[in-house]
Amino acid sequence: MLVYYLGHFFSQIEMKEDLSWERERRWLEKMEALSATARGIAHDLNNVLTPILMNAEMALAQAPEGSLRTFLEQILEAAERAKKLLGHITAFGRQMQMERRPVEVAELLRGAIEQIRPTLPPGIELREEIRSSGTVMADPPQIEKVLLDLAENAVQAMGKEGTLEISVEEVDPRSAPFPSMVPGPYLRIRVMDTGCGINPAVKDLVFDPYFTTRGADGRKGWGLSVAYGIVRNHEGALRIADQKGGGTIFDLFLPKMVQKPLEEPSPLPKGKERVLLLEEGGLLGVEGEMLQRPGYRVVGVTAPSEALGMLEGFDLLVADGELAKEIEGRIFKPVVFLCRFREEARGITVRKPVLLRELAEAVRRALGESQEE
């Protein structure tokens, strides 16, 4: 009988864990769908907004004083607000340009706390607890923005008094804290408050664009959805943890960098093949030199139609992912794509900004695969 009850007890625990992961998986799928939609909107909105901003600014510079100038100023002001909105959409869609570098998480937290502390009301106590530290690959201003947004959210929930606690610790490297994350060492930054908490009924909506719990007169915006996009762009996760006794806990997970033993670098892959480079003018020179360093004979062009016409005389095409879209279905040679965003990757891809070794290895791999065929 005891065995039966123990078996039933543990099966109930496993069922609850499975349901929890399934719930998070469905939530993640929803957020990914919203992100994909945001990327499409950001692309289209940028194409529409750019000529409006540029032409309004040029017209304003030449407009005489009077009502016409006032109208143009209002157009420009509205366009600049739209540009700011575009920045929020881009962040949520995970297309922001980042300058990630190795940074000590303790240094990152102290920088954010220095900005948070002066903004707190006198009745709110700020506690910091850094149990462990470590290094993460991060864009410090972006992660600081996430922490500032979470702190602002906490202050609004607490009102005039309460406790805001910011801590960091390493989580179990054998477990993935979120379905989308691979198992490995993560640093968990926790932002905890003693406010009114979040209604479980709306917990899954907190990171949605324009969601607010502040009532009809509350300020709506992209707030925590932007924070979500920034963290996902860092290959991490942001979620609400259960808080017993009131208040809210936000957990921010970032992959911890693991120190690898130094290895003797292998020789740079070389070749003498003919490579056609299709790239924007500003990058054509430096990427051409990168390809020439391993010994390739390189010709660079900026027009997709020109590249297509010359392709017959080359062994390989190295092409900017956006420019290549115009001719992608007609490329009959091995190709290496240079893409800014992970979502643009297809075939053999090198992420921008391009590094010499990554480019040389990708070119060699593309040429090797074509010879095997």
N, C-alpha and C positions, 0 to 999 in steps of 0.2 A: 504493500500500500504506500509506503514511504517513497519507494522507487517511482511509483506512478505519479505522485504529487510533485516530486522533484523534476521528473521528465516533463510534466505539464507546465511547471513553473518556467523552466529554461526554454521550452518551445515558445511560450508566450513572449519571453524576452527577445528571442530571435525574430519572432513575427513583428514585434514593435520596431526592431532595428531595421528589418526589411522594409516596413512601411515608411519609416523615417527617410531612408535612402531613396525609396521610390518617390516620395513627396518632394525631396530636394532635387531629384533628377528631373521631374516634371517642371518644377519651378525654374531650373536651369535652362531647360529647353525653351520655356517661355521667354526668358531673358535673352537668350541667344537669338530668338526670332525677332524680338524688339530691336536688338542691336543691329541685325542685318537690315531691318527696315530703316533704322536711323542712318546707316551708312549710305543707303540709296537716296534718302532724303537729303543728306548732307552734300552728296555729289551734285544732285540736281540744283539744290538751293545755291551752292557755290557758283555754278555756271550762270545762274540768273542774277545773283547779287553782284558779282564782280564788275560787269559793265555798268550797272547802276551806280555803284560807289565811284568808279573811276570817272565816268562821265559827269556825275553830279559835282565831284571835286574840281574837275577841269572847268566846268561851266561856272561854278562859284568863284573861281579865281579870276574870271573875266567879266563877271556880272557887275554892273554899276550899283550904287546904293539905291535902295527903293524896295518896292514890294516884290519884284522878281528875285532879288537877292534873298529876301526873307523866305520866300517859297523854297528856294534852292537849299537854304540852310536847314529847313525843316525836312526836306527830302534826305539830305546827307545825315542828319541826326537819326532819322528813322532807319536808314540803311546801316548806320553804325550799330544801332541796337540789334538789327537783324544779324549783323556780323557776330556780335557777342552771343546771340542765340545759336548761331551756327557752330560756334566754339563748343557750346554745351552739347549739341547734337553729335559733333565729331568725337568728343570725349566719351559719350555714352556708347557710340558706335565703335569705339576702340580704334580710331584712326589718327589719334594725336601723334605728332612727332615727339619723340622722347629722346632725351640725352641721358641714358642710363649709365651708371658707373658704380664700381664697388664702393659701398658706404657702410660704415658701422651703424647698426640700428640704434645704438645708444646716442650717438651723435645726431642722428635723424630725429629722435624723440626730443632731445633737449632743444634742438632748433625750433621744433613745433611748439613745445611747451613755453618757450620764451615769447612766442607770438600769442599763445592762448591766454597766459596769465593776466596780462593787462586788460583783457576784454571781459573778465569775469566780474559779476556784481560782488560787493563786499561780503555778502552772506554765503557765497559759494566757496568751499574749501577745495583746493586742488592738491591731490596726492599723486605722487609718482613712485612707481615700484619697478625697478629694472633688475629682475632676478638674474637674468643671463643676457649676454649680448652675442653678437655675431655679425657677419657681413652679408649684405643683400645687394643684388643688382637693382638699382633704383634711380629714378629721376627725383632728387630730393624735393624740389619745389612742388611736384605733383603729389607726392606722398604727404608732404606737409599740408597741402590743400585738403586732402582727404581727412586728415586728423583735425584740421580747423573746422571743416564741415560737420564732423561727428561731434566735436566739442560744442559748436553752436546749437546743434540739435539737442544735445544734453541740457544746455543752459535753458533753452526754451521749455523743455519738459520739467525742469526743476523750479523755474521762476526765480524768486529772490534768494532762496537759500537751499543748501544741499551739499553733496559731496561729489566731486568729479575725480575719478581715479583712472590714471593711464599707466599701464604696465606692459611688460614684454617678457616672454619666456619661450623656450624651445619646446615644441610639442613632439610627441612620440614619432620618431622617424619611420616606424613600421606601419603607420596608419595614414591614409589620405583623409584629411579633415573635410573634404568636399568631393562629390562624385567626379567632378571635372579635373581633379588634381591627381597627379601620379604620386605614389608613395615616396616619401623622402623626408629629409629634415626641413622643417618649416619653423619660422619665427612667428609667434602669434602676438600681435599688438592688440591689447584689450582696452577699450574705452567704456567705462562703466559709470552710470549715474544713479542717483537716488530719487529720480523724478517719478512721474505718474505711470511710467511703463507704456507698453504698446499692446493694444488689444489683439489677442491671438487671431481674431477674425480678419484683421487687416495686415497681419505680419508679412504675408507673401506679397503685399502691394507696396511695401515701404520703398523699394528701389525703383518703382515704376516712375517714368517721367510725369511731372505735374501732380503726383500724389501728395496730399497733405492731411495732417490730423488736426489742423488748427481751426477748423470751423469755416463757415462761409466767408468770414472776413480775413481768413489766414492767407499769408503770402504763398502763392504757388509758384513752382519753378522746377528746375532740373536737379536741384540740390543733391540728394543722395544717389540719384541715378548717375550723375557725373562721377561721384566717388566710386560707385560700382564699376563704371567703365575704366577708370584709371587703374584700379586694383587688378581687374582682369587683364588689362594691357601689360601689367607687370607679372603675368602668369601666376597670380595669386587668387585669393577669394575673400569676399566680404560677406559676413552673415550676422544675423541676430541670434545670440545664444539665449537659452532659457535663464531667467533671473527670478529666483525665489525671493519673496518678500518685497516685491516692488522694484521699480527702476528698470533700466534697460542696459543690456550689454551688447556692444558691437565688437566682433572679433575680426581682425584684419590679418590674413595669413600671407606671408611672403616667403618664397623659397630661400633657404639659407645656402650661401655659397660654401662648398666643401673644398678645403685646401687639398689639391692634388699634388703628389710628388712630382718634382721637376723631371721632365723627360727631355732627352736630346732631340731637338727639332729635326724632323725628317727633311731631306732636300726638297726644294720647291719643284713641283712637277713642271717639266719643260716640254716644248714642242716647236716644230717649224711650220705647222700648218697655216693656211691663209684664213684669217678671221675677219668677218665683216661686223662692225660695231654700229648699232642703231641706238642713238642716245640723244638726249637734249644737249644743246650747245654748251651749256655751262659745265657739263660733266664729261664731254667728249674727249677733251685733252687728257685729263688725269686717268680716266679709265683706259684710254688708248695706251698710255705709258705703262699701266699695270699689265696689260696684255703683251706688250713688247718685252717686258722684263724677262719672262720665261722663254722668249725667243720667237713668239708668233709674229707673223707678218700681218699687220693690221691696217685696215682702211675704215675710217669713220664717216657716217652720214647722219643727218638729222631727220630726213623725210622717209616715212615708211615706203612710199611708192618707189623712191630711188633705191632703197635697200632691196626691194623685191626684184627690180630690174637688174641689179648687179649680183644677185645671190648665186647665180650659176657658176661664177668664177671663184667661189670660196668654199672652204671645207666646213665652216661653222658660222652660225649667226649668234652674236651676243646682243640681246635687245632689251631695252626698257620695256617693262610689262605693259604700261599704258600705250606706248607707241606701237607695240607689236599687235595690239588688238585689231588694228586696221587691216593687217595682212595675215593674221594668225592661221586662218584656214588654208592659206596658199604657200606656207613655208614648207619647202621640200628638202631642207637640210637640217642637220642637228642644230639644236638651239638651246641657249642658256638664257633664262629670263632674269632680269634685275628688277626686283619688286620692293616697294616701300613697306607694304603691309602683308602680314601673314596670310590674310584672306585672299590675296591676289596670286598666291603661289600655285604653280602648275608645272608638271614636268620637272626638269632640273632647274632649280631656282636659287639665286643668291639674294639675300636680303640687303637692302640699302640701309645705311652707308656700306659700300663694298670694301672688303678687306682683300689684300693681295693674295694671301694663301687660299682663302675661300674661293676666290674667282679662279685661280689657277687650278685648283682641285676640281671645280665644277666643269671647267673647259675640258680637262683631261678625261673626266668621267663621261661627258657627252660624246667626245670623239671616240672613246673606247667602246661605248655602247653601239655606235653607228658601225664600227668595224666588225663587231660580233654579229650584227644583223646581216 
